[in-house]
Amino acid sequence: MKSLSLAALLFALAGAATASAADLCSVPEAEWQPKAALQAKLEAEGWSVKTIKVDDGCYEAYGKDSAGNKQEVYFNPKTFEVVLSK
């Protein structure tokens, strides 16, 4: 019974994490900044950007930060605010 409850809790938390990016990135496309602007911002912060794509209404950036750590981060496409980091 404990394992079933734990599995249900983990499933619920995973769903909440997925939904949070979509909820925080409900910006009309007309208000989005270009991907190139996000890439320039990240590179100025020392990132090595591998790719930036759109996922759930957010920009999802993959790369390495200035310390060389792999990053997968969701950004608000209007403000470039970090909304989720994996």
Secondary structure in CASP SS format (residue, H / E / C, confidence):
PFRMAT SS
TARGET T0000
AUTHOR 0000-0000-0000
METHOD secondary structure of the structure
MODEL  1
M C 1.00
K H 1.00
S H 1.00
L H 1.00
S H 1.00
L H 1.00
A H 1.00
A H 1.00
L H 1.00
L H 1.00
F H 1.00
A H 1.00
L H 1.00
A H 1.00
G H 1.00
A H 1.00
A H 1.00
T H 1.00
A H 1.00
S H 1.00
A H 1.00
A H 1.00
D H 1.00
L H 1.00
C C 1.00
S C 1.00
V C 1.00
P C 1.00
E H 1.00
A H 1.00
E H 1.00
W C 1.00
Q C 1.00
P C 1.00
K H 1.00
A H 1.00
A H 1.00
L H 1.00
Q H 1.00
A H 1.00
K H 1.00
L H 1.00
E H 1.00
A H 1.00
E C 1.00
G C 1.00
W C 1.00
S E 1.00
V E 1.00
K E 1.00
T E 1.00
I E 1.00
K E 1.00
V E 1.00
D E 1.00
D C 1.00
G C 1.00
C E 1.00
Y E 1.00
E E 1.00
A E 1.00
Y E 1.00
G E 1.00
K E 1.00
D C 1.00
S C 1.00
A C 1.00
G C 1.00
N C 1.00
K E 1.00
Q E 1.00
E E 1.00
V E 1.00
Y E 1.00
F E 1.00
N C 1.00
P C 1.00
K C 1.00
T C 1.00
F C 1.00
E C 1.00
V E 1.00
V E 1.00
L E 1.00
S E 1.00
K C 1.00
END
